[in-house]
């Protein structure tokens, strides 16, 4: 494993826009080194015979049929508002309007 140099830590700090003290840089260097060592250990694990999966538990969720249905919920929610007119909701403008 290649050890992180002080210039590596300085570059990471600059890219992350962090202003680190010398003590913080040393702690950061130790922490990153431990993380890299852990990743290297994980990479040694053989996953050749492990099937690809989307979830650790092989469960089947009961799903209902995906069918379109009419719904008036949106209309009912806004139809009582003051700005509701002909299926549209009027909202206050945000752009200046031309005065004639």
N, C-alpha and C positions, 0 to 999 in steps of 0.2 A: 504494500500500500504506500502510495506517495503521501508524505506528510504535507499538511498545509503550511505554506510559508507566511511570513508576516506580510509580504506584499499581496498574497492571495486574500488575506483578511482585510487589508487596506482597500483592495479593489472591491470586495464584496460590500464593505461598509460604504464606499463611495456610490456604488450602484444602488444600494438600498437607502441612500441619503441618510445614513446614520453617522452621528458624531460620537465616536467611542473613545474612551480614555484608554491608556495603556493596559490597565487592569481589566477593563471590559473586553479589550481585544484578546487578551490571554484567555479569559473565560470563554469567549466566543470561539476561539481556536480550539480549545479543549472539547467544547460541546460539539462542534462540527466534526471533529476527528472521531468522536464516539459515534455520531450518527453515520458517518461514512463507514466505519468499521462494522456497524450493525448491518448496514445494507450489503456489505461484502459477505457477511455471514449468511444472510438470507439468500443471496445469489448462489450459494453453494448447495442449497437444497434442490434435490432433483424433483422436478414436477413432470417428468416425461410421461408417467402413467396416470396423471391426474386429468380427468376429463374437463373440458371447458364448461363453465356454468355461469349463470347470471346471479345465483343466490346460493348461499351455503346450505339452505334447507330446501329440499325438493318437495315443495308443497304446491298444490293446485288450488287457486282461489276460485270460489264459486262466482262466476260473472254472469250478469244478466245479458240477454240479447241486446245488441247494439242497434236499436231501432229508433227512427226519428219519431218524435211526438210533438204535437202542438202544445204550446205553453203560453199562458197569458200572464205569467208571473211578472215579467218585466213591465208589461203594460199596466198591470195592477199596481205595481210599486210606484210608477211615475205619473199615473193618470190623475192623481189627486194633487200633484204639485201645481204651483201657480203658473209655471211656464210651459205646461203641456198643451200642445195644440196640434191636432191632426196627426197624431202618431209621433210627433217630434217633441223634444224637450228643448225649450229655449233657455239659453244661459247668457249671463252678462258678457258683453264683448270685451276683448282684451286689447284689440287694436284700435288706434284712434280712428274716428270716422270723419269723413269730409262734411263740413257744415256748409250749406249753400246759402 
